[in-house]
């Protein structure tokens, strides 16, 4: 097989491959593309064709424009070249760096015998069939990346607790209070709550309640902050300054125990309903800012 026919086969393969991929994403996966970096062939890529006997390898990296580069690897030992398929990720990256001076690459595909097939297909006048196949391969790769996107999203949802609640808009609360320390405390509490860790949610939620009461004193009164951060002390100032309604003051006061009991060992488990009440009070307090 002539090397130039082989190269020409890949030149025929490359444009419809990208076209198929990008058409598929534009048609079906644009929303997913906007929300992730999974569909990396939507940006320009450089295709390195590593020519090594029958074991042709394709490697894609970022580029300023779509382009194809052929690398003659005939001088490389079989043992070294096999690192691409059998070596550890670190050894593979080291080999690619030495060969191509590329630190990051998207994917490497061992197209065994594909290079030979592509060259023969082109030389036999089967250009149209190669274009059609390449286009379909591109669409299949886009589908594969969409599957990986969904898996990654599901995996992250499973291991990273959400800071959102079903019946309360936590983002509105955080925006109204506008304090990074409160955001951290409240966010940690909600994460614990969404993980079913109600004791931890109560502990950090109680701290957030203490904090929001003190922030209200600073925002809505000219009074000095009480020396202690206790909920009862802050409530006394806010009631004296007529910042809180009797109902809201009573609701916040009922939560003194959630902060105090969680500062010490306690045999009674924290109930989900208690945390729901805590968050409801924090939400009501946030609307006073």
C-alpha positions in Angstrom: 0.0 0.0 0.0 1.4 3.4 -1.0 1.9 5.8 1.9 0.4 8.7 -0.1 -2.8 6.7 -0.7 -3.0 6.1 3.0 -2.6 9.8 3.8 -5.1 10.7 1.2 -7.6 8.3 2.7 -7.3 10.0 6.0 -7.6 13.4 4.4 -10.9 12.2 3.0 -11.9 10.8 6.4 -11.2 13.8 8.6 -13.7 16.6 7.4 -16.9 14.4 7.3 -15.9 12.9 10.7 -15.9 16.4 12.3 -19.0 17.4 10.3 -21.0 14.4 11.4 -20.0 15.1 15.0 -20.8 18.8 15.0 -24.0 18.4 13.0 -25.2 15.8 15.6 -24.4 18.1 18.5 -26.0 21.1 16.8 -29.1 19.1 16.1 -29.5 17.3 19.5 -27.1 18.3 22.2 -26.6 22.1 22.1 -28.1 22.5 25.6 -25.8 19.9 27.0 -22.9 21.4 25.1 -23.6 24.9 26.7 -23.6 23.3 30.2 -20.4 21.2 29.9 -17.0 20.7 28.3 -17.9 17.2 27.2 -18.3 18.0 23.5 -14.7 19.0 22.9 -14.8 18.3 19.1 -17.0 21.4 18.7 -13.8 23.4 19.0 -11.0 23.2 16.4 -8.9 20.1 16.7 -5.6 18.8 15.3 -5.6 15.2 14.3 -2.2 13.5 14.6 -2.0 10.3 12.5 0.7 8.2 14.1 1.8 5.9 11.2 3.3 2.7 12.6 3.0 -0.4 10.4 -0.6 -1.6 10.6 -1.1 -0.1 14.1 -2.1 3.3 13.0 -3.2 5.5 15.9 -5.3 8.7 15.9 -4.7 11.3 18.5 -6.7 14.6 18.8 -5.6 17.7 20.5 -6.7 21.3 20.8 -5.8 23.6 17.9 -6.5 27.0 16.4 -8.0 25.4 13.4 -9.0 21.9 12.2 -5.9 20.3 10.7 -4.4 16.9 10.2 -0.7 16.0 10.7 1.0 12.8 9.8 3.8 11.5 12.0 6.1 8.8 10.8 6.7 6.5 13.7 8.7 3.7 11.9 11.8 4.6 13.8 10.2 3.9 17.2 10.5 0.5 18.8 7.5 -1.7 19.0 7.9 -1.8 22.8 7.8 2.0 23.0 5.0 2.5 20.6 2.9 -0.1 22.5 2.8 2.4 25.4 -0.1 4.1 23.6 -2.3 1.0 24.2 -0.7 -0.9 27.1 1.2 1.7 29.1 0.1 3.5 32.2 -1.5 6.9 31.7 1.7 8.6 33.0 4.0 6.7 30.6 1.6 7.3 27.7 1.5 11.1 28.4 5.3 11.1 28.7 5.6 9.3 25.3 3.2 11.6 23.6 4.9 14.7 25.0 8.3 13.5 23.7 6.8 12.6 20.3 4.4 15.5 19.6 5.2 18.1 22.3 1.5 17.9 23.3 0.7 18.2 27.0 -3.1 17.6 26.7 -5.0 15.6 24.2 -8.6 14.6 24.0 -8.6 11.0 23.0 -6.4 8.5 21.3 -8.1 5.9 19.1 -6.3 2.7 18.0 -7.6 2.3 14.5 -6.0 -1.0 13.8 -5.9 -1.5 10.0 -8.2 1.5 9.5 -5.4 3.4 7.8 -4.8 0.6 5.4 -8.6 0.2 4.8 -9.0 4.0 4.3 -6.2 4.1 1.8 -7.5 1.1 -0.2 -11.0 2.4 -0.1 -9.9 5.7 -1.6 -7.5 4.1 -4.1 -10.3 1.8 -5.3 -12.6 4.7 -6.0 -14.8 4.2 -3.0 -14.5 7.8 -1.8 -18.2 8.3 -1.4 -18.6 5.3 0.9 -15.6 6.5 3.0 -17.2 9.9 3.4 -20.5 8.4 4.4 -18.9 6.1 6.9 -16.8 8.9 8.4 -19.8 11.1 8.8 -21.6 8.3 10.7 -18.6 7.7 12.9 -18.7 11.3 13.8 -22.4 11.2 14.8 -21.7 8.1 16.9 -18.9 9.8 18.7 -21.2 12.7 19.5 -23.7 10.2 20.9 -21.0 8.7 23.0 -20.0 12.0 24.4 -23.6 12.7 25.3 -23.7 9.4 27.2 -20.5 10.4 29.0 -22.0 13.8 29.8 -25.2 12.2 31.4 -23.1 9.7 33.3 -20.8 12.4 34.7 -23.8 14.6 35.6 -25.4 11.7 37.5 -22.2 10.7 39.2 -21.5 14.3 40.4 -25.1 14.5 41.6 -24.5 11.4 43.6 -21.2 12.4 45.3 -21.6 16.2 45.5 -24.6 17.2 47.8 -26.8 19.9 46.4 -27.2 23.3 48.0 -30.8 23.5 46.7 -34.0 22.8 48.5 -37.2 21.5 47.1 -39.5 24.1 48.7 -37.2 27.0 49.5 -35.1 29.0 47.0 -31.7 29.0 48.7 -30.2 31.3 46.1 -32.7 34.0 46.9 -31.8 33.7 50.6 -28.1 33.9 50.0 -28.5 36.9 47.6 -30.6 38.8 50.1 -28.3 38.2 53.1 -25.3 38.9 50.9 -22.6 37.7 53.3 -19.9 35.2 52.4 -19.7 33.7 55.9 -23.5 33.2 56.1 -23.4 31.7 52.5 -20.8 29.2 53.6 -22.6 28.2 56.8 -26.0 27.9 55.3 -24.7 26.1 52.2 -22.9 23.5 54.3 -26.0 23.0 56.3 -28.1 22.4 53.2 -25.5 20.0 51.8 -25.7 18.0 55.0 -29.5 18.0 54.9 -29.6 16.8 51.4 -27.2 14.0 52.4 -29.5 12.9 55.2 -27.1 14.2 57.9 -29.6 16.0 60.0 -27.4 16.4 63.1 -24.7 18.1 61.0 -27.4 20.2 59.2 -28.7 21.3 62.6 -25.2 22.2 63.9 -24.2 24.4 60.9 -27.8 25.7 60.4 -27.8 26.9 64.0 -24.6 28.8 63.3 -26.1 30.3 60.2 -29.1 31.4 62.3 -26.9 33.0 64.8 -25.1 34.8 62.1 -28.2 36.1 60.2 -29.6 37.6 63.4 -26.4 39.5 64.0 -26.3 40.6 60.4 -29.8 41.9 60.8 -28.8 44.0 63.9 -26.1 45.6 61.8 -28.3 46.2 58.8 -31.5 47.3 60.5 -30.4 49.0 63.7 -27.9 51.3 65.2 -27.5 49.1 68.2 -24.2 47.5 69.2 -23.8 43.8 68.6 -24.3 41.8 71.8 -21.0 40.5 73.2 -22.1 36.9 72.9 -23.3 35.3 69.6 -26.2 33.5 71.4 -29.5 33.5 69.6 -31.4 34.8 72.7 -29.1 37.8 73.0 -29.4 38.8 69.4 -33.2 38.3 69.5 -33.4 40.6 72.6 -31.8 43.4 70.6 -34.0 42.9 67.5 -37.2 42.8 69.6 -36.2 45.9 71.4 -35.5 47.7 68.1 -38.9 46.4 66.7 -37.2 44.6 63.8 -39.0 41.3 64.2 -42.7 40.6 64.4 -43.8 38.7 67.5 -44.5 35.6 65.4 -41.0 35.6 63.8 -39.3 36.3 67.1 -41.1 33.4 68.7 -40.2 31.1 65.8 -36.5 32.0 66.0 -36.6 31.8 69.8 -38.0 28.2 69.6 -34.8 27.3 67.8 -32.4 28.2 70.6 -32.5 24.5 71.6 -31.3 23.4 68.1 -28.1 25.3 68.6 -27.6 24.6 72.2 -28.4 20.8 72.1 -26.0 20.3 69.2 -23.1 21.9 71.0 -23.1 18.9 73.3 -23.8 15.2 73.2 -27.4 14.3 73.0 -29.2 11.0 72.8 -32.2 12.4 70.8 -31.8 12.3 67.0 -32.4 15.4 65.1 -35.6 15.2 63.0 -36.0 16.3 59.4 -39.0 18.4 60.4 -36.9 20.4 62.8 -34.5 21.3 60.1 -37.3 22.3 57.8 -38.6 24.7 60.5 -35.1 26.1 60.9 -34.8 26.8 57.2 -38.2 28.4 57.1 -37.2 30.8 59.8 -34.0 31.6 58.1 -36.0 32.3 54.9 -38.3 34.6 56.7 -35.4 36.5 58.3 -33.7 36.9 54.9 -36.7 38.9 53.6 -36.0 41.6 56.2 -32.8 42.7 54.5 
